[in-house]
Amino acid sequence: MKIVVCIKQVPDTNEVKLDPKTGTLIRDGVPSIINHDDKNALEEAIKLKDKYQNVHITVLTMGPPQADVALREALAMGADRAILVSDRAFAGSDTWATARTIAAAVRKIGEYDLIFCGRQAIDGDTAQVGPQLAEYLNLPQVTYVKHLEINGEKVTVERALEDGYEVLETTLPCLLTTIKELNEPRYANVRGIFDAYKEKTVEMWTANDIKIAADQTGLNASPTNVKQTFTPSPKGQGTILCGCDKDTICELMCKLQEKHII
Amino acid sequence: MNFNLTKEQEMVKTLMRKFAETEVKPLAAEIDENERFPRETVEKMARYNMMGIPFPKQYGGAGGDNISYAIAVEELARVCGTTGVILSAHTSLGAHPIYQFGNEEQKNKYLKPLAEGKYLGAFGLTEPNAGTDAAGQQTLAVLENDHWVLNGSKVFITNGGESDIYIIIAMTDKKKGTRGISAFIVEKDAPGFSIGKIEHKMGIKGSSTSELIFENCIIPKENILGEVGQGFKIAMQTLDGGRIGIASQALGIAQGALDESVKYMKERKQFGKALSQFQGLQWMVADMATKVTAARWLVYNAAWRKDQKLSYANEAAMAKLYAAEVAMDVTTKAVQLHGGYGYTREYPIERMMRDAKITEIYEGTSQVQQMVIAANIFK
C-alpha cells in the first residue's frame, strides 16, 4: 500500500505571544513544529506500516526551505520518503491555490492508495486544504476521522460529529483528514533522527518539477481576500459559587435571572 | 571553531526535552518519594532508541555521537536526576566498555541487546575497601578449566539489581598490582552471583544502588573483557567516558533548578512586586546562569573531543568537577530563592539539591578529578 501524508510546518502556538499594541503574532524566535493534526495523520500511516507489510509512506509538504526540518522529523518517526514542494511562485497561496499545487505534486508522485491530511493547521485553522485536495484529485474523502479500519480495498471510518460520530464506508484510493482522537503520535526515534540526516534525503520540487503554471499558484491564483484580522476581546472571568445552602442557591438564581437565562 | 549544534543534535535536544517533560517529569517526585526504579521509563527509552545513542547501528545503537548522548542525559536530568543517571550508567559504564574493549562475539551477544535497551547494564568496580583507591581490589577471579570463578563483593553499584549485564573488575594476579586486574562480563543469573544490600540514599532515590555478591560465581572463560591484566586500564578509561555522562547529569540538574527558579521568581510577589524585579536576586540568577553556561561548554567540549577521537580524559575530569560544583551551588541557591517553599516537597527544588550532591561523589569524587587534572598539569 502506498500512502501519502500531507503535513504543514507551523509555529508552535504554545510559544507564540501576541503583541499587545498591534494584536499581531510575534513570530520571532518561535520554534516551528509539525502541525498537531498532521502528526495524527502521520502516526496513522506509520501504524498501518507497523501492521501490514509493503506499506510505503511518502510525506509531502509545501513550504519554505526551512520546512526541511519538519520532513526530517517525519522521516525520524518512520516515513520512507520526503518531498518538499518549494518555490517563490507559491508565495501568498490561499487554501485553493495551495490545494491545487499539492494536487500537482501528488500527481507527480503518481501511485498512491491513501492520502492522509491533518484536519486543519493551527496557524490558519481553515480545514480546507484536505477536502480541496480530494476534489482536485477526484477522490472520495472522509473528514474528521477518529477511527479507521482497512480491509482489502474497503475502508471503514468513524467520522466525528459535534454530538457523536457516524460510521462511513469507502474504498481505496481515498483521502482522509484526521483529528487528535484518532491516535497518540509517537516521538521521533533517536536512531531515526541520525538516519534522517545521514542516510535519507529530502527531495526538493519546484513549480517546474510539478508542472504547475505560474498563474495557477501563488497570490494571483488565490481568490481569498483577508479583509481584516482581529483578536476577539477576552471573555470576563466567570464566577464560581460553592455550597448547597439556601443563600448560595438564591445567589445563583439571581445571577441567572440577571442574565435572562431563566 | 563552531559553537552550533548540528541539525541532528538540535533535533535530539528537542525530542529529549519533550520526552523528559511529558514522560519523565510527571514521575520524578513519586519515584523519589517511594525509592522506586522507573522501569516503565527505561522501556520507553528503549522503544525510541535512547539506550545506545553513541554506538553504531550494527551493534544496536542509534548511530549517533557523544554530544547527542550528553544532551540526552542533560535533558533527562533537567527534570529527574534519577532518570539521567540510569541512562548514563547504562550507556557509559555498562555498554561502552564492551564497545571499546569487547571482541566481535561479545559485541553481538551483549552490546547489541544493551544498546537496543533489551538489557540494562551496570559496572562494578567499587568495593568496601576500594573506593577512590580503585587499585585495592579484593574480589578475586581464578581460572579453572573452562570457566572463571569469582569471589568477593562490590558496593554502591548504580543500576545494581535492575541490570541484566554487569562489567565486573576483579584481581586475577595479586602480585602484579594494577597489572593483575582484569574485567569480566557477568550475566545477572550467573551461578553464585547475588544482589546484596540495597542502599537508601539522600538523592537520586529512584535509581537502584546495590551491593553485588560473588560466592564461587562461575562465568564462562570467554567472558573476560579484553586481555588478562587489562582490567585497571579498562576501568579507568570507562570512568573517563562515564564522567562525561555524570557531568551531563550535573549540568541538567543545574539547568532544571535554574529554570524552576526563573519561573518561580516571575510568579512570586513580595513587597508588591515579583521576585524577578529585585536587583539583589537578579544578580544571584545572573551568576547561576553564567555558571550553568560555562559548565555546558566544558561538558560539550569533552564530548566533542571524544567524538573527534582526541584525548578527553583531562577535559572530562574538568567538566565533571566543574558541572558537579555548579549543580550543588545552583540548586542550593535555587532553594534559597524559593524560600520556605523551596525547603518543602511541594516544589521540586529540594529534590534537585539532594540529587546534585551525588554528582560530586560518584564516578570519581571532586578530589579525584582534581588529582587527574593536576597530574596532567605536572606530568
Contacts between the chains, C-beta under 8 A, distances in Angstrom:
chain1	res1	chain2	res2	distance
A	31	B	14	7.6
A	69	B	7	7.2
A	69	B	11	7.4
A	72	B	7	7.3
A	72	B	11	6.9
A	73	B	11	6.6
A	76	B	11	6.9
A	186	B	48	7.9
A	187	B	15	5.9
A	187	B	18	6.9
A	187	B	19	5.8
A	187	B	48	5.5
A	188	B	11	6.8
A	188	B	15	5.1
A	188	B	48	7.7
A	189	B	48	5.2
A	189	B	49	5.2
A	190	B	12	6.3
A	190	B	15	7.0
A	190	B	48	5.9
A	190	B	49	4.5
A	190	B	50	5.3
A	190	B	53	5.8
A	190	B	62	4.4
A	190	B	64	6.5
A	190	B	68	7.5
A	190	B	72	7.5
A	191	B	49	4.0
A	191	B	57	6.6
A	191	B	61	7.5
A	191	B	62	4.0
A	191	B	63	6.1
A	191	B	64	7.7
A	192	B	49	7.4
A	193	B	8	5.3
A	193	B	11	4.9
A	193	B	12	5.8
A	193	B	15	6.9
A	193	B	62	7.7
A	193	B	64	7.7
A	194	B	8	5.7
A	194	B	62	5.8
A	194	B	63	4.6
A	194	B	64	5.1
A	194	B	68	8.0
A	195	B	63	7.2
A	196	B	8	7.6
A	196	B	11	7.9
A	197	B	6	7.8
A	197	B	7	5.9
A	197	B	8	4.5
A	197	B	11	8.0
A	198	B	8	7.7
A	198	B	63	7.3
